Structure formats: structure tokens, C-alpha cells
Amino acid sequence: MAYLDSSDAPDEEETFYMQCRAAYLSVFRSSLTNISSKRELCRVLQLAGRNPSQATLDEYWKMGTTHMNFDDFCTILKKEWKTENNELMGIFQKLDTNGDGYLTHSKVENLLTTGGDKMTPEEVQAIFSLSDINKDGKFNYAEFCQQLVSTAEKCQTASLMKLQSDAKLKRQNFGSHPDSPPKPSLTSATQSQPPETTWSDPDVTLRKESRTSSRSSSARSRRSSLSNVVTATPSISKQWHHTFMRGCFFLDEGGTISSLQYKLHLPQTSNVTLSIQPMSLDQRADKPCLWMNVDTALFVMLAGDVEADSTLVCFTDTKDKEKYIWRGELKAGLYYLLPFSSGCKLKKRSRKTVANKSIELVYKTVSGEFDLSRDFREALSEIFDMIDLDGNGLLSLEEYNFLELMISGEECKMGTWAICRENFDMRKNQLTKQGFMELTLMEATEKGGDSDDLWTLVETMGYNRMLELVEACPFQIDIDCESTQPSLQPLRLDSGLSILNQALQKSITLEGAAKPLKGQDHVLIYTYRGEHRVSSLIVNKSNQKVTVSVNNKHNSNCCSSRGLNVFAIEVPARTKMVCQHVLPINEKQDWTYNCVESLLISK
């Protein structure tokens, strides 16, 4: 048995994609242009050397199909092999009973107009005009088969020649496939953006691991010097599609920050703007929004066959007021969107200051009935807005279940939801804000006005006993895509100890400068220095655990996610661990990060 040398495989793959591009660009101006009709699909398949039947076209261009992109086209080509001359000859030879290489006109016409993929009489006449018919009206099928295969080959050759003759086309980014076989990569944010903005675009292309990590401490200023100012002047014909989703960062009992994670589907390659920012709440018009200065970020991972195979693509790195932004091109596919907050400004707060104070949640009316206090109603209205993920003013069962999972760890059963539908204000099988208030009041009434369960609700959602939102940060994710409609859905509630931690560590090792710990060549400190956040990672390559002392006393105008100026962190053998995140205390003033790490020797 002969085995294919692995070194030859990329050449075959590259040749295949080159043929795909050549055919596509013979019909369309760009491989980002969609196939918009069955006729266009047929044409581009023919230029790729295929001879699709009507049945084949119907198989791929199903009822309701409005467009296909370059990726779809490549997938079809992988399934539809070229028609070989011998294959066609075999079909006609079965009908050639006397084996003389000819078929009567009437027999061929009957075959083509009554069986299988029926043709019109005009189409049959066009076929006969291409092949020799002698005076007896016989059809030379050998010559016809040769002409058909030759025509397909000529179409493909012409497409390749056209592509190779135009150097500009060879330099284009063809759909989702680069010039070499596709590999997950981190995308540089140098593309166009939604129409109304002029923006500064830092050089944020994440480097490959093989590149040297001897980046100097002046890397931050060097990154800034590489920035380009890009003014977007979009074509009037280009349309941007917008979608958004809400969420919230919550502080768990141990101080861990958890939040919903999301999945994003892009039907085709597109220029994209991603942003995340703390969300103001309408009920807070006359109250301080303590969470609005909390830092946020969004990590984007290309989904793999299993979650562990997901690949970091990009993360938000540019800031505009409270909004953290990334702009660039994302290829068609499924992505995980992972919200992140460093924990520098979202921390557990002492409850001693409000231990003896508590706002009334429920009271008795003059008629002796229970009712919700005004302050509690305002807090409930905010909670409703925080879990109204799609912002439509209604709570679906899925949205309501996020609240139930946080409070009790159990989802609301369909039977319970049916009872809600019968007793509380609903619209389109979704709970209105009024219905949410009614449901809460019923629970309070059933407990005789006991507020313990109600306090569990508000404290789980990040409120203290004065109904101040101090241990949560509601946020909003916005996505704008050029010429394609993105789909964004909540995925799960996660504390971020798995895939988010993977993305965070990867971003630091790829973007950060590395230095060995003094006297320990097998222990590396990676430091990512962004414009608004510094993150460090300890990589222990040795076969024994190490304890690293971290000293932040030389920092200026900085706060650490560890909450301490000096601390120690134990890193097990052959593992890596995020050390800390550092933010400026006052962003309007200069801040200096000059952390000192050293090995702590056990006595």
C-alpha cells in the first residue's frame, strides 16, 4: 500500500483552493461577494470544471435559499468531482446495443427529455448542434463526451489563467481561505468599520509563539507609535448589521467573577466591530452608578470540534470612554464570546458599614395586604433589565432561568412557567416587568411578608442591604458586521475558570514580554502591557512547585486584582498561572507599573 507523504498534502490543498478562487473570481469581483441565484451557482460550478445537473443544483440551492458564500462554494466543490470522459461514455454505451459508437437522434432525444434530469427540446437541439450527425440522423456520443469534458477543462484553465495574470487578485484575501491551507490565526484589526466613526487602530496582531519574547519595557510606547489613524469612507451600497446582548458580572462568595458566555455565528467573512461596556440602568437616574468604572473586556475564540480545541482570535484592546472595542475581520464560523473583568474595581465589599441598616422590602398596606416597597420595586426593575438579555422588555423562560440558576441552582420547570402564564402579566409567552413584580409579590405574600428569600434574591444579584448595586456590573455587548447578519445567543453561566482562563493566558503569552525569574531560568514572567490594563502570567517549567513573591510597592497610581501591594503566589510544577491584573486608579493621571517578582525560598 502506498502512503501519501504528509509534505505533499499542503500542495494539493493549496491547488484545490486556488482552483476555487479562480472559478469564483471569474464570476464575481471579490470572494466576499455572495452567490445570489441558482443560475450564478451553476455558472461558477461550470467554471470550476463541473457539469452540475438540475438535480445537483436543487440539492444545494434548496427552497428558501437566498445566498451562498465562498465557503459554501468550496464545500460543494469538495463533494462534486469532475465528470470523467469514461463515466459519460459508460452511460451512452449502455444504450448503444450494436456497439458502433452511434445512437439514433430519436433515442437520444427520448433519453434526455423523458428520464432523470429532463431537458427541453431546445436544449436537446443545442446538444445535437455540438456533435456530428450523419445523414442518417445518428449521434456521435464519443465526440460529444470529449467535447463536454474538454469544455469543462478549458473553463477551469481559463479561470486559472485569469487569476494568475492579475497580481492584484493573487494578493486578495479570498473568502475564508488564505493562500495556504487554512489555520486558525489571530486577526489584525486593520479593516474598515461601521460608517460613522474615525478611529485609532493600534497594532494588535497577536504574535506567534515561535517569535522571540525579549520585548523591552518600552513596548507599550512602541505599540502606540505603530498606531494608524484610519478614516472610514464606506461605500453607500455597503450595509452594516447590528445586534446586541446584555449580561452581568457577578462576584461569587470567594470573590471569583462569573458571567454569562455567548456564541456568535457569522454566516460569511465580514469586517466586524465588537464592543463591551458597563450598562447604565434607567432607575439610577438620581443615584450613583458605582459599577460604571469597572473595566470590561471581550475575548473571542474560534470554536473547535470540542471546547478545548477552541482558538483565541482576538480581544478588545481599544477604549473609548467606558467602551472597550476591537475592529477587524472575522471569518465565517462559530465563535465563543467570553466577557472578562479583571477584578481590580469589582471587589467584595465589607458589610459592616450597612450591617445595622436595612431598607424595607415588603410592608403592609392600610387594608392589611402586603405590597413591595418603592425602593424594592426600583431594585426589581433593575434586576429585570439585567436579565432581559435581548432588551425587548420581556423575560423569556430561558432568560428567567438564568436568574433561577443563580439563586437556587435549579431551572424553572415548564409546569411552573405555565402557572406563571395563567396568573401573571405575560405577552407572547414572556413575562412582562409588571408580571415579574406580581410574581415577586406573590412569593412575599405566601411567606407572610418574610423577606429572607427576597434578600437572597437581591444579594445574589449584587445588592447590599441598602439596595446599592455594589458587587455586580451589568454590561452590554454590541456587534456590527458589514454585509452579513450576525447571530448572538447566550451560551451558559460560567465562572471563567476554563475556557476564559485559557483565552486569557494565551493572550498574555502571545502579546506579553517574557523574562526569566532572577536565578530561575525555568520560571518565566510574561507581562502584557496594554494601554489600559497590565496582566502578568507565571510559567513554571520546572519539575517542582515554586513560590513567587510579588511586590507592587514601586507602582504608581495603580490598583491590583490581588488587592495587596505585596503577596506570594504558589505555582505547581509545569503549570502556568495568572499572577495579577493592574489598572490605573485614576485614568486621567499618569500611572507607572514597575512590579518586582522574586523567588521565595522556603525555610
C-alpha positions, 0 to 999 in steps of 0.5 A, spaced: 500 500 500 502 506 498 502 512 503 501 519 501 507 523 504 504 528 509 509 534 505 505 533 499 498 534 502 499 542 503 500 542 495 494 539 493 490 543 498 493 549 496 491 547 488 484 545 490 483 552 493 486 556 488 482 552 483 476 555 487 478 562 487 479 562 480 472 559 478 469 564 483 473 570 481 471 569 474 464 570 476 464 575 481 469 581 483 471 579 490 470 572 494 466 576 499 461 577 494 455 572 495 452 567 490 445 570 489 441 565 484 441 558 482 443 560 475 450 564 478 451 557 482 451 553 476 455 558 472 461 558 477 460 550 478 461 550 470 467 554 471 470 550 476 470 544 471 463 541 473 457 539 469 452 540 475 445 537 473 438 540 475 438 535 480 445 537 483 443 544 483 436 543 487 440 539 492 444 545 494 440 551 492 434 548 496 427 552 497 428 558 501 435 559 499 437 566 498 445 566 498 451 562 498 458 564 500 465 562 498 465 557 503 459 554 501 462 554 494 468 550 496 464 545 500 460 543 494 466 543 490 469 538 495 463 533 494 462 534 486 468 531 482 469 532 475 465 528 470 470 523 467 470 522 459 469 514 461 463 515 466 459 519 460 461 514 455 459 508 460 452 511 460 451 512 452 454 505 451 449 502 455 444 504 450 448 503 444 446 495 443 450 494 436 456 497 439 458 502 433 459 508 437 452 511 434 445 512 437 439 514 433 437 522 434 430 519 436 433 515 442 437 520 444 432 525 444 427 520 448 433 519 453 434 526 455 427 529 455 423 523 458 428 520 464 432 523 470 434 530 469 429 532 463 431 537 458 427 541 453 427 540 446 431 546 445 436 544 449 436 537 446 437 541 439 443 545 442 446 538 444 445 535 437 448 542 434 455 540 438 456 533 435 456 530 428 450 527 425 450 523 419 445 523 414 442 518 417 440 522 423 445 518 428 449 521 434 456 521 435 456 520 443 464 519 443 465 526 440 460 529 444 463 526 451 470 529 449 467 535 447 463 536 454 469 534 458 474 538 454 469 544 455 469 543 462 477 543 462 478 549 458 473 553 463 477 551 469 484 553 465 481 559 463 479 561 470 486 559 472 489 563 467 485 569 469 487 569 476 494 568 475 495 574 470 492 579 475 497 580 481 492 584 484 487 578 485 493 573 487 494 578 493 486 578 495 484 575 501 479 570 498 473 568 502 475 564 508 481 561 505 488 564 505 493 562 500 495 556 504 491 551 507 487 554 512 489 555 520 486 558 525 490 565 526 489 571 530 486 577 526 489 584 525 484 589 526 486 593 520 479 593 516 474 598 515 468 599 520 461 601 521 460 608 517 460 613 522 466 613 526 474 615 525 478 611 529 485 609 532 487 602 530 493 600 534 497 594 532 494 588 535 496 582 531 497 577 536 504 574 535 506 567 534 509 563 539 515 561 535 517 569 535 522 571 540 519 574 547 525 579 549 520 585 548 523 591 552 519 595 557 518 600 552 513 596 548 507 599 550 510 606 547 512 602 541 505 599 540 502 606 540 507 609 535 505 603 530 498 606 531 494 608 524 489 613 524 484 610 519 478 614 516 472 610 514 469 612 507 464 606 506 461 605 500 453 607 500 451 600 497 455 597 503 450 595 509 452 594 516 448 589 521 447 590 528 445 586 534 446 586 541 446 582 548 446 584 555 449 580 561 452 581 568 458 580 572 457 577 578 462 576 584 461 569 587 462 568 595 470 567 594 470 573 590 471 569 583 467 573 577 462 569 573 458 571 567 454 569 562 458 566 555 455 567 548 456 564 541 456 568 535 455 565 528 457 569 522 454 566 516 460 569 511 467 573 512 465 580 514 469 586 517 466 586 524 466 591 530 465 588 537 464 592 543 463 591 551 461 596 556 458 597 563 450 598 562 447 604 565 440 602 568 434 607 567 432 607 575 439 610 577 437 616 574 438 620 581 443 615 584 450 613 583 452 608 578 458 605 582 459 599 577 460 604 571 468 604 572 469 597 572 473 595 566 470 590 561 473 586 556 471 581 550 475 575 548 473 571 542 475 564 540 474 560 534 470 554 536 473 547 535 470 540 534 470 540 542 471 546 547 478 545 548 480 545 541 477 552 541 482 558 538 483 565 541 482 570 535 482 576 538 480 581 544 478 588 545 484 592 546 481 599 544 477 604 549 473 609 548 470 612 554 467 606 558 467 602 551 472 597 550 472 595 542 476 591 537 475 592 529 477 587 524 475 581 520 472 575 522 471 569 518 465 565 517 464 560 523 462 559 530 465 563 535 465 563 543 464 570 546 467 570 553 466 577 557 472 578 562 473 583 568 479 583 571 477 584 578 481 590 580 474 595 581 469 589 582 471 587 589 467 584 595 465 589 599 465 589 607 458 589 610 459 592 616 458 599 614 450 597 612 450 591 617 445 595 622 441 598 616 436 595 612 431 598 607 424 595 607 422 590 602 415 588 603 410 592 608 403 592 609 398 596 606 392 600 610 387 594 608 392 589 611 395 586 604 402 586 603 405 590 597 413 591 595 416 597 597 418 603 592 425 602 593 424 594 592 420 595 586 426 600 583 431 594 585 426 589 581 426 593 575 433 593 575 434 586 576 429 585 570 433 589 565 439 585 567 436 579 565 432 581 559 438 579 555 435 581 548 432 588 551 425 587 548 422 588 555 420 581 556 423 575 560 423 569 556 423 562 560 430 561 558 432 568 560 428 567 567 432 561 568 438 564 568 436 568 574 433 561 577 440 558 576 443 563 580 439 563 586 437 556 587 441 552 582 435 549 579 431 551 572 424 553 572 420 547 570 415 548 564 409 546 569 411 552 573 412 557 567 405 555 565 402 557 572 406 563 571 402 564 564 395 563 567 396 568 573 401 573 571 402 579 566 405 575 560 405 577 552 407 572 547 409 567 552 414 572 556 413 575 562 412 582 562 416 587 568 409 588 571 408 580 571 415 579 574 413 584 580 406 580 581 410 574 581 415 577 586 409 579 590 406 573 590 412 569 593 412 575 599 405 574 600 405 566 601 411 567 606 407 572 610 411 578 608 418 574 610 423 577 606 429 572 607 428 569 600 427 576 597 434 578 600 437 572 597 434 574 591 437 581 591 444 579 594 445 574 589 444 579 584 449 584 587 445 588 592 447 590 599 442 591 604 441 598 602 439 596 595 446 599 592 448 595 586 455 594 589 458 587 587 455 586 580 456 590 573 451 589 568 454 590 561 452 590 554 455 587 548 454 590 541 456 587 534 456 590 527 458 586 521 458 589 514 454 585 509 452 579 513 447 578 519 450 576 525 447 571 530 448 572 538 445 567 543 447 566 550 451 560 551 451 558 559 453 561 566 460 560 567 465 562 572 471 563 567 475 558 570 476 554 563 475 556 557 476 564 559 482 562 563 485 559 557 483 565 552 486 569 557 493 566 558 494 565 551 493 572 550 498 574 555 503 569 552 502 571 545 502 579 546 506 579 553 514 580 554 517 574 557 523 574 562 526 569 566 525 569 574 532 572 577 536 565 578 530 561 575 531 560 568 525 555 568 520 560 571 518 565 566 514 572 567 510 574 561 507 581 562 502 584 557 502 591 557 496 594 554 494 601 554 489 600 559 490 594 563 497 590 565 496 582 566 502 578 568 502 570 567 507 565 571 510 559 567 513 554 571 517 549 567 520 546 572 519 539 575 517 542 582 512 547 585 515 554 586 513 560 590 513 567 587 513 573 591 510 579 588 511 586 590 507 592 587 510 597 592 514 601 586 507 602 582 504 608 581 497 610 581 495 603 580 490 598 583 491 590 583 486 584 582 490 581 588 488 587 592 495 587 596 501 591 594 505 585 596 503 577 596 506 570 594 503 566 589 504 558 589 505 555 582 505 547 581 510 544 577 509 545 569 503 549 570 502 556 568 498 561 572 495 568 572 499 572 577 495 579 577 491 584 573 493 592 574 489 598 572 490 605 573 486 608 579 485 614 576 485 614 568 486 621 567 493 621 571 499 618 569 500 611 572 507 607 572 507 599 573 514 597 575 512 590 579 518 586 582 517 578 582 522 574 586 523 567 588 521 565 595 525 560 598 522 556 603 525 555 610 
